[in-house]
Amino acid sequence: MKQEDFFYTQLNALVENALAEDIGEGDHSTLSTVPATKQGKARLLVKDDGIIAGMDVAKFIFHKYDPVLQFIQHIEDGSTVKAGDIAFELMGSARSILTTERLVLNCMQRMSGIATYTNSLSSMISHTKAKLLDTRKTTPNFRLLEKKAVEIGGGKNHRFALYDMIMLKDNHIDMAGGIGPAIHSARSYLKEEGKDLKIEVETRSLAEVNEVLAEGGVDFIMLDNMSTTEMKKAVALIAGKAKVEASGGITEKTIKEIAETGVDFISVGALTHSYKSLDLSLKVVIE
C-alpha cells in the first residue's frame, strides 16, 4: 500500500472511533439548543506562536461527519503562525460545527505542539548532517497523527511500529544471549521469512559497538546514553559501515553537541511525549 493510501486508511479508522467515542448516542447539548436548520460560521483562531499542523486532518474530520461543510483554508501545514492568525473558516450546519469542534481542536493542538517542538530542535542541529527522529513513545491509537506532526515540523519518522523494522534493544540482546547471537538470529529469521527489513542494534558501550562490527550485517547502530566523547569514538570506529543513531535522554541543552559528534540521526522520544500543545480555539462568528 502506498504511504498516502496507508495514512488515509488509518486516519479514517481513527476518526470513526474518535467520533463514536465523543458523540455516543448523540450530542445532546447541541441537539437540545440548536435548530436542525441553523447555519453557522466559525474560525480557527491561533492563540500561540508556533508551527501549525493538522489542517488536512481537520478538513478530513469535518467532511467525514458532514460532507457539505465548507472549509476555507488560509494557512498551510508547517507554516509559522502567531497569536491572532486565522487558520481556516468553516461554514455550514451549526450542529455539525459544534459537534466536531473538540475532536478537531484535540488533534490540531497536539499536532501543532509536536510540530513546533520538532521544528525548534531541528533548527538547533541544522548546521550538521544529523537528522531528528521520533520514536515509538507515542499515545496509543494516536501515533499516526503524532508521527505526521513530526514530519510537518521538519523531523523524520523512525520505524512506524514493530512490524516495519528489526530493532534489537538491550532486552532483546540480553534475552538472546548477547549481541552476536541476537544479530545472527535476526538475519536467519529474515531469510527464512523472506522479509526485507532493516536491522538496528542498540549499543551501550564502545565494546558493544565493536561486537556489532565484528558480527556485521546491520544497517543502523544506536549509541544509547553515551557521552559525546564516546560517540565521537564510536562514529570513528563505525566509519560508514552502518548509519549511526544517538539516543537516550537528549534535551535542548545537549542536542547540538551530540549532533556535532558526526552521528547520522538523533532520536528524541520527548517529541511525542513531552511537547506543549499549541493553544487554538474555534470561534463562532456572529454576523
C-alpha positions in Angstrom: 0.0 0.0 0.0 1.3 3.5 -0.9 2.2 5.7 2.1 -0.6 8.2 1.3 -3.2 5.5 1.0 -2.0 3.9 4.3 -2.3 7.3 6.0 -5.8 8.0 4.9 -7.0 4.4 5.6 -5.6 4.7 9.1 -6.9 8.2 9.6 -10.4 7.1 8.6 -10.4 4.4 11.2 -9.0 6.8 13.8 -11.7 9.4 13.1 -14.5 6.9 13.1 -13.5 5.7 16.5 -12.9 9.1 17.9 -16.3 10.4 16.7 -18.1 7.4 18.2 -16.2 7.9 21.5 -17.1 11.5 21.7 -20.7 11.6 20.4 -22.1 8.2 21.5 -25.9 8.3 21.3 -25.9 12.0 20.5 -24.5 15.5 21.2 -27.4 16.4 23.5 -26.0 19.9 24.3 -26.2 20.8 20.6 -29.4 18.8 19.8 -31.3 20.5 22.6 -30.3 24.1 21.8 -29.5 24.5 18.1 -32.3 24.1 15.4 -31.5 21.5 12.7 -31.8 24.1 10.0 -29.5 26.6 11.7 -26.5 27.6 9.5 -23.3 28.9 11.1 -19.7 30.1 10.6 -16.6 29.6 12.7 -12.9 30.5 12.5 -9.9 28.7 13.9 -8.1 31.3 16.0 -4.4 30.8 16.7 -3.6 31.8 20.3 0.1 30.8 20.5 3.2 31.4 18.3 4.4 28.2 16.7 4.1 25.8 13.7 0.6 24.8 12.6 -0.1 21.2 11.9 -3.3 19.2 11.1 -5.0 21.3 8.6 -5.7 18.3 6.3 -6.8 16.3 9.3 -9.3 19.0 10.3 -10.7 19.1 6.8 -11.0 15.3 6.8 -12.8 15.2 10.1 -15.3 17.9 9.2 -16.1 16.3 5.8 -16.2 12.8 7.3 -19.0 14.0 9.6 -20.7 16.4 7.2 -19.5 16.3 3.6 -21.3 19.6 2.7 -19.4 21.8 5.3 -17.4 24.5 3.5 -13.8 24.5 4.7 -11.8 27.6 3.6 -8.1 27.2 4.4 -5.9 30.2 5.0 -2.6 28.6 6.2 -0.7 25.6 5.1 0.6 22.8 7.4 4.2 23.6 8.5 3.7 27.3 8.4 4.9 29.6 11.2 1.9 31.2 12.9 1.5 33.8 15.6 -1.3 34.6 18.1 -4.2 36.2 16.3 -3.8 34.4 13.0 -6.9 32.7 11.4 -6.0 29.3 10.2 -9.3 28.4 8.5 -13.0 29.3 8.2 -15.9 26.9 8.3 -19.4 27.4 7.1 -22.5 25.2 7.1 -24.7 23.3 9.6 -24.3 24.9 13.0 -24.9 21.5 14.6 -22.1 19.9 12.6 -19.7 22.6 13.5 -20.4 22.3 17.2 -20.3 18.5 17.3 -17.0 18.2 15.6 -15.3 21.2 17.2 -13.5 19.4 20.1 -12.1 16.5 18.0 -10.6 18.9 15.5 -9.1 21.0 18.3 -7.7 18.0 20.2 -6.0 16.8 17.0 -4.6 20.1 15.8 -3.5 21.4 19.2 -1.4 18.2 19.8 -0.1 18.0 16.3 0.9 21.7 16.3 2.6 21.3 19.6 4.6 18.4 18.3 5.4 20.2 15.1 6.5 23.3 17.0 8.8 21.4 19.3 10.2 19.3 16.4 11.0 22.5 14.5 12.7 24.0 17.4 15.0 21.0 18.0 15.7 20.6 14.2 16.8 24.2 14.0 19.4 23.5 16.7 21.1 20.9 14.6 20.6 22.3 11.1 24.3 23.1 10.7 25.2 19.4 11.0 24.3 16.3 8.9 22.3 14.8 11.8 18.6 14.3 11.2 16.0 14.4 14.0 13.9 11.2 14.5 10.9 10.4 16.6 10.3 7.1 18.4 7.5 4.7 19.4 6.9 6.6 22.6 3.6 7.7 21.3 0.0 7.8 22.5 -1.9 4.6 21.8 -4.2 4.9 18.8 -2.8 8.4 18.1 0.6 7.5 16.7 -0.4 8.2 13.1 -1.0 11.9 13.8 1.9 12.3 16.2 4.3 11.0 13.6 2.7 13.1 10.9 3.2 16.1 13.1 6.9 15.3 13.4 7.2 15.3 9.6 5.4 18.6 9.4 7.8 20.1 11.9 10.8 19.1 9.9 11.8 15.8 11.6 11.8 12.3 10.2 9.9 9.2 11.3 11.8 6.2 12.7 10.0 2.9 12.3 6.3 3.3 12.5 5.6 0.1 14.5 7.1 -3.3 15.5 6.4 -4.8 12.0 8.4 -2.5 9.7 12.0 -2.8 11.1 14.0 -5.0 13.4 15.4 -3.1 16.4 17.5 -5.2 18.8 17.4 -3.3 22.1 19.1 -4.2 25.3 16.3 -6.6 26.5 16.3 -8.4 23.1 20.1 -8.8 23.3 20.1 -10.0 26.9 17.3 -12.5 26.2 19.0 -13.8 23.1 22.3 -14.4 24.9 24.4 -11.5 23.5 24.9 -9.2 20.5 26.3 -11.9 18.2 23.5 -14.4 18.8 20.8 -11.7 18.5 22.1 -10.4 15.1 22.6 -14.0 13.8 19.1 -15.0 14.8 17.6 -11.8 13.3 19.3 -12.3 10.0 18.3 -16.0 9.9 14.7 -15.1 10.7 14.5 -12.6 7.8 15.9 -15.1 5.4 13.5 -17.8 6.5 10.5 -15.5 6.4 11.5 -13.9 3.1 11.4 -10.4 4.6 13.5 -7.4 3.6 13.7 -5.4 6.8 16.4 -3.1 8.1 18.2 -4.2 11.3 19.2 -1.8 14.0 21.2 -2.7 17.1 21.4 -0.8 20.4 24.8 -0.5 22.0 25.7 0.7 25.5 29.5 0.9 25.2 32.3 1.0 22.7 33.0 -2.6 23.4 29.4 -3.4 22.2 29.9 -1.3 19.1 33.0 -3.4 18.3 30.9 -6.6 18.9 28.3 -5.4 16.3 31.0 -4.5 13.8 32.6 -7.9 14.3 29.3 -9.6 13.6 28.4 -7.3 10.7 25.2 -7.3 8.6 23.3 -4.5 10.3 22.0 -1.2 8.9 22.0 1.0 12.0 23.9 1.1 15.2 22.3 3.0 18.1 24.5 4.7 20.7 22.4 4.6 23.8 23.2 7.1 26.6 26.8 7.5 25.6 28.9 10.6 26.4 29.8 12.8 23.4 33.4 11.7 23.8 32.3 8.0 23.4 30.0 9.0 20.5 32.9 10.6 18.6 35.0 7.4 19.1 32.1 5.2 18.0 31.5 7.2 14.8 35.2 6.8 14.0 35.0 3.1 14.7 31.9 2.5 12.6 33.4 4.6 9.8 30.4 4.4 7.5 29.8 0.6 7.9 26.4 1.4 9.2 24.3 4.5 9.9 24.7 5.9 13.5 21.9 6.9 15.7 22.3 8.7 19.1 19.6 8.1 21.6 18.8 8.4 25.3 17.9 11.4 27.5 18.6 14.0 24.8 17.5 17.6 25.6 17.6 21.1 24.2 20.8 21.6 26.2 22.7 18.5 24.8 21.3 18.0 21.2 23.7 20.5 19.5 26.8 18.9 20.9 25.6 15.4 20.1 24.8 16.4 16.5 28.4 17.7 16.2 29.8 14.3 17.0 29.1 13.1 13.5 26.1 10.9 14.1 23.6 10.5 11.3 20.4 10.5 13.4 19.3 11.7 16.8 16.1 10.1 18.2 14.1 12.0 20.8 11.1 10.4 22.5 10.2 13.7 24.0 8.9 14.9 20.6 5.8 12.9 21.1 5.5 12.6 24.9 6.8 15.9 26.4 5.6 18.6 24.0 3.3 21.5 24.9 0.1 21.7 22.9 -0.4 24.9 20.8 -3.4 26.9 22.0 -6.1 27.0 19.3 -9.7 28.0 19.5 -12.7 27.5 17.2 -14.8 30.7 17.5 -18.3 31.1 16.2 -18.7 34.2 14.0 -21.9 36.2 14.8 -22.9 38.3 11.8 
